[in-house]
Amino acid sequence: MHYSVQTNHLHLIVEARSGVDLSCGIKAIAARVARAANRVFGRRGSVLDDRTHVRVLKTLREVRHAIAYVLLNSRRHAAKLGRRIDVGGRVDPASSGRWFDGWRRGTAVDRVLLTAMEDPPAVARARSWLLSVGWRRVGLVDPCEVPGTMR
């Protein structure tokens, strides 16, 4: 699975056997996020406003684009705001990118991955062929990409 934490939203790629399983999983994630955020900010109450956008990914290309979108979302937001984007392709520390094994090699990402091997993964391995292997047929993810800018 994959995630990215932004200043005011989260992006998640998850697998579920059914809509009920997905709903229960999202509720569990929301509760964990709320507990952690409330602890950090010394407050109580709900944190997420129960808005979720679900999209079922069916093709290799959709999965590959979704992975790039989630893991490189901070680059997308920086580009939209006209901020300077790191050309070294650093992995967003607020994402699951450090445990992702689908990066195109030969970039600064290699250093990050070496240190991540020491940490236990914070995400579960994908179970489906589409999310674990299939999407790679479309091409590995370049950490220098800015999602949504290439068509």
Number of C-alpha atoms within 10 A of each C-alpha: 18 22 21 21 18 13 7 6 9 16 19 18 19 16 18 13 7 9 9 10 12 15 12 13 15 16 13 12 12 17 15 12 16 18 16 13 16 15 11 9 8 8 12 11 9 14 15 14 7 10 7 10 6 9 8 10 16 10 12 19 17 15 21 22 17 20 25 23 20 22 29 26 25 23 24 20 15 14 15 11 9 9 11 9 16 11 11 11 17 20 24 18 13 15 23 20 26 25 23 19 12 19 21 14 13 9 16 15 20 16 13 17 17 12 11 15 11 8 10 8 13 13 13 11 14 15 12 11 10 19 22 15 13 16 20 17 11 13 15 15 21 17 25 19 17 21 21 11 9 6 4
